[in-house]
Amino acid sequence: MRPELQRRVQRYGWDYSSPYYEKGWQLQLWPAQKRLLEKANLQKGEKVLDISCGTGLVTFPIAETVGPEGSVTGIDLSEGMIEKAASLADKDSVSNVSFQRMDAEKLDLPDDSFNIAINSLGLMYYPDPDKAIRETYRVVKPKGRAAALVWGRRKECGWTDIFPIVDRRVESDVCPLFFQLGTGETLQKTFRKAGFTDIVSERFDMKLHFDSDEQAVIAAFLGGAVALAYRKFDEQTKEEAHAEYLESIGSYRDETGYDIPGEFVIVSGKKFG
Ligand SMILES: C[S@@+](CC[C@H](N)C(=O)[O-])C[C@H]1O[C@@H](n2cnc3c(N)ncnc32)[C@H](O)[C@@H]1O
């Protein structure tokens, strides 16, 4: 897929998924996101950039940790995500966060301006993740840090049939590079190439629990990257795709719902200075 087309699929796809994202994924992703924030070792008063902030699932916990002397800037390609995050900040009167629509590969931010940049589950969706990590390096202060969370290897994630199930019906490849960064040492190498040092990485797995068929279907089809393609399906195609997906995760079902395995990778590094 051409980079410009991939960017559009992402931008408008996540606009559609923004109302469903938290319902589909908030509880399931928190243990991995929490681990990312622990690795980031955030300090009171730090100025943080949250790249691909989505609805703010990690932005708000970061804001609480850095406190009123610190601040968080959340950026995301999707207007829908940014609007949702900004409205949550307004509703809860969180004053040390701000949100802007921006492409992670082209940060409209000055050099050397953040103590730390966080990227929670954003990198898999970019046409050029190397460029985004170079941009991350540029905007972090000398001696500053960056930490990123990505999904791990395809064979260790139980939900991955969602991609071929949707791609077959739209004859495209919604997320061509999705599992590349979480395989082998790809993400560490990307950090190193961008200039980061003191690189630390961790691979871990956890179960993603979905109470019901409905919740699993909402998360997979409406709450994520395939939302734009899925929107164009007629009712019959939707039903067939749901049935195929539920069959693909059927072996993870018991009387409490689904416990789907997921693998994640966290990589962090420091900027020379
Ligand atoms: C799975 S969500 C992660 C949201 C949040 N960080 C979290 O951990 O819940 C992925 C996000 O990446 C954003 N995204 C995709 N491509 C992007 C790009 N090129 N630049 C910035 N954000 C992008 C999407 O809009 C979406 O909000």
PDBQT file of the ligand as one rigid body, heavy atoms in Angstrom, charges set to zero:
ROOT
HETATM    1  C1  LIG A 301      -3.947   1.309  19.161  1.00  0.00    +0.000 C 
HETATM    2  S1  LIG A 301      -4.139   3.033  19.183  1.00  0.00    +0.000 S 
HETATM    3  C2  LIG A 301      -3.109   3.445  20.590  1.00  0.00    +0.000 C 
HETATM    4  C3  LIG A 301      -3.664   4.590  21.398  1.00  0.00    +0.000 C 
HETATM    5  C4  LIG A 301      -3.007   4.830  22.753  1.00  0.00    +0.000 C 
HETATM    6  N1  LIG A 301      -1.624   5.210  22.651  1.00  0.00    +0.000 N 
HETATM    7  C5  LIG A 301      -3.161   3.629  23.654  1.00  0.00    +0.000 C 
HETATM    8  O1  LIG A 301      -2.153   3.041  24.081  1.00  0.00    +0.000 OA
HETATM    9  O2  LIG A 301      -4.316   3.279  23.961  1.00  0.00    +0.000 OA
HETATM   10  C6  LIG A 301      -3.147   3.548  17.796  1.00  0.00    +0.000 C 
HETATM   11  C7  LIG A 301      -3.193   5.038  17.514  1.00  0.00    +0.000 C 
HETATM   12  O3  LIG A 301      -2.193   5.353  16.521  1.00  0.00    +0.000 OA
HETATM   13  C8  LIG A 301      -2.681   6.465  15.793  1.00  0.00    +0.000 C 
HETATM   14  N2  LIG A 301      -1.903   6.616  14.546  1.00  0.00    +0.000 N 
HETATM   15  C9  LIG A 301      -1.921   5.827  13.451  1.00  0.00    +0.000 A 
HETATM   16  N3  LIG A 301      -1.071   6.316  12.524  1.00  0.00    +0.000 NA
HETATM   17  C10 LIG A 301      -0.500   7.438  13.050  1.00  0.00    +0.000 A 
HETATM   18  C11 LIG A 301       0.463   8.376  12.580  1.00  0.00    +0.000 A 
HETATM   19  N4  LIG A 301       1.030   8.264  11.372  1.00  0.00    +0.000 N 
HETATM   20  N5  LIG A 301       0.808   9.406  13.401  1.00  0.00    +0.000 NA
HETATM   21  C12 LIG A 301       0.252   9.538  14.633  1.00  0.00    +0.000 A 
HETATM   22  N6  LIG A 301      -0.658   8.679  15.112  1.00  0.00    +0.000 NA
HETATM   23  C13 LIG A 301      -1.037   7.636  14.344  1.00  0.00    +0.000 A 
HETATM   24  C14 LIG A 301      -4.131   6.123  15.595  1.00  0.00    +0.000 C 
HETATM   25  O4  LIG A 301      -4.891   7.237  15.214  1.00  0.00    +0.000 OA
HETATM   26  C15 LIG A 301      -4.513   5.542  16.959  1.00  0.00    +0.000 C 
HETATM   27  O5  LIG A 301      -5.057   6.521  17.802  1.00  0.00    +0.000 OA
ENDROOT
TORSDOF 0
